Amino acid sequence: FFLRLPARTQKEVIINSAVWHENTNNLLDACELYALLLKAYPDTVIYYGAHAAQLALKCEIQYKPLSECNKYRKLFVEGILEPILRQNIVIHHEACLPLEIKVFNPQKETPLPISTSTSPQPNYPTNFNITYGQLKTWLERAQGFYIASKEWRK
């Protein structure tokens, strides 16, 4: 049934479901839905990617797994960070992004209008904007995951 819906409707269902799970503090399910959104619809990474990454890190901090190689980190590295790193990334050295850059925040705004077109839309961001601190944290987490998951015995 879901696969027969138009792409625009599929995106809206996934986004609304992710926001609902996040608002009910069901963070792992919200992260999985954001990862699905980013992988299935790469055009959504620019707007939803940073929020999804921060939410995945928040989820890991909340559940405090003992190992660096855990399901939360795996979801972050393989499901969320991978599509982000495929984007044109603009790094801002300030502590926060400039106000004119729109990023998704479920507490303050409604989702960005969804387009089914592959061409750039007016008022739709074209680069993935991130602060230096965010990128550094994300790459440190990814590095920890890969080191912890490597088989060191030969």
C-alpha positions as CSV (number, residue, x, y, z in Angstrom):
1,F,0.0,0.0,0.0
2,F,2.7,2.5,1.0
3,L,4.8,1.9,-2.1
4,R,1.8,2.8,-4.3
5,L,1.5,6.3,-2.8
6,P,3.1,9.2,-4.7
7,A,6.7,10.0,-3.7
8,R,5.6,13.3,-2.1
9,T,3.0,11.6,0.1
10,Q,5.6,8.9,1.1
11,K,8.0,11.6,2.2
12,E,5.2,13.4,4.2
13,V,4.2,10.2,5.9
14,I,7.8,9.4,6.9
15,I,8.5,12.9,8.1
16,N,5.3,13.2,10.1
17,S,5.9,9.7,11.6
18,A,9.4,10.6,12.6
19,V,8.3,13.9,14.2
20,W,5.5,12.0,16.1
21,H,8.0,9.4,17.4
22,E,10.4,12.1,18.4
23,N,7.7,14.1,20.3
24,T,6.6,11.0,22.1
25,N,10.3,10.4,23.1
26,N,10.6,7.3,21.0
27,L,14.0,8.4,19.7
28,L,15.3,5.2,18.2
29,D,12.2,4.8,16.0
30,A,12.4,8.5,15.0
31,C,16.1,8.0,14.1
32,E,15.3,4.9,12.0
33,L,12.6,6.8,10.1
34,Y,14.9,9.8,9.4
35,A,17.6,7.3,8.2
36,L,15.0,5.8,5.9
37,L,14.0,9.3,4.6
38,L,17.6,10.3,3.9
39,K,18.5,7.1,2.1
40,A,15.3,6.8,0.1
41,Y,15.1,10.5,-0.8
42,P,18.6,12.1,-1.0
43,D,17.1,15.5,-1.7
44,T,15.9,15.7,1.9
45,V,19.4,15.3,3.4
46,I,20.1,19.1,3.1
47,Y,17.2,20.0,5.3
48,Y,16.7,17.1,7.6
49,G,20.2,15.6,7.8
50,A,21.7,17.7,10.6
51,H,18.6,17.2,12.8
52,A,18.7,13.5,12.2
53,A,22.4,13.3,13.1
54,Q,21.9,15.3,16.3
55,L,18.9,13.2,17.2
56,A,20.9,9.9,16.7
57,L,23.6,11.2,19.0
58,K,21.0,12.3,21.6
59,C,19.5,8.8,21.4
60,E,22.9,7.1,22.1
61,I,23.6,9.5,25.0
62,Q,20.2,8.7,26.5
63,Y,20.6,4.9,26.4
64,K,24.3,4.9,27.3
65,P,25.5,1.7,25.6
66,L,28.8,0.4,26.9
67,S,30.5,-0.2,23.6
68,E,31.4,2.2,20.8
69,C,30.0,-0.5,18.4
70,N,26.3,-0.4,19.3
71,K,23.0,-0.2,17.4
72,Y,22.7,3.6,17.9
73,R,26.1,4.4,16.6
74,K,25.6,1.9,13.7
75,L,22.4,3.7,12.7
76,F,24.1,7.1,13.0
77,V,27.2,6.1,10.9
78,E,25.6,3.8,8.3
79,G,22.1,5.2,8.0
80,I,22.5,9.0,8.6
81,L,26.1,10.1,8.3
82,E,26.6,8.2,5.0
83,P,24.0,10.2,3.0
84,I,25.2,13.5,4.6
85,L,28.8,13.0,3.5
86,R,27.6,12.6,-0.1
87,Q,26.3,16.2,-0.1
88,N,28.1,19.5,-0.9
89,I,29.1,20.5,2.6
90,V,29.7,24.1,3.7
91,I,31.4,24.3,7.0
92,H,30.8,27.4,9.2
93,H,33.4,28.1,11.9
94,E,31.0,30.0,14.1
95,A,29.3,28.3,17.1
96,C,26.0,28.2,15.3
97,L,24.7,28.5,11.8
98,P,23.7,31.9,10.4
99,L,20.0,32.7,10.9
100,E,19.3,32.8,7.1
101,I,20.1,29.1,6.8
102,K,17.1,27.0,7.2
103,V,17.4,23.7,9.1
104,F,14.7,21.5,10.4
105,N,13.5,21.9,14.0
106,P,10.3,20.0,14.9
107,Q,9.7,22.2,17.9
108,K,9.7,25.5,16.0
109,E,8.5,25.0,12.5
110,T,6.6,22.9,10.0
111,P,8.6,20.7,7.5
112,L,10.0,22.4,4.4
113,P,7.6,22.0,1.4
114,I,8.4,18.7,-0.3
115,S,9.2,18.6,-4.0
116,T,9.0,15.6,-6.2
117,S,11.1,17.3,-8.8
118,T,14.9,16.6,-9.2
119,S,15.7,20.2,-10.2
120,P,16.6,22.8,-7.5
121,Q,13.5,24.6,-6.1
122,P,13.4,28.3,-5.3
123,N,14.1,29.0,-1.6
124,Y,15.3,25.4,-1.1
125,P,18.9,25.1,0.2
126,T,21.4,23.6,-2.2
127,N,24.3,22.9,0.2
128,F,24.5,21.0,3.4
129,N,25.4,23.6,6.1
130,I,27.1,22.5,9.2
131,T,29.3,24.0,12.0
132,Y,32.8,22.9,12.4
133,G,32.0,21.6,15.9
134,Q,29.2,19.4,14.6
135,L,31.3,17.9,11.8
136,K,34.2,17.2,14.2
137,T,31.9,15.4,16.7
138,W,30.2,13.4,14.0
139,L,33.5,12.3,12.5
140,E,34.9,11.4,15.9
141,R,31.9,9.2,16.6
142,A,32.2,7.5,13.2
143,Q,35.9,6.9,13.8
144,G,35.2,5.3,17.2
145,F,32.5,3.1,15.6
146,Y,34.9,1.8,12.9
147,I,37.8,1.2,15.3
148,A,35.5,-0.6,17.8
149,S,33.9,-2.8,15.0
150,K,37.3,-3.8,13.4
151,E,38.5,-7.3,14.1
152,W,42.0,-6.8,15.4
153,R,43.0,-10.4,15.9
154,K,44.5,-12.2,13.0
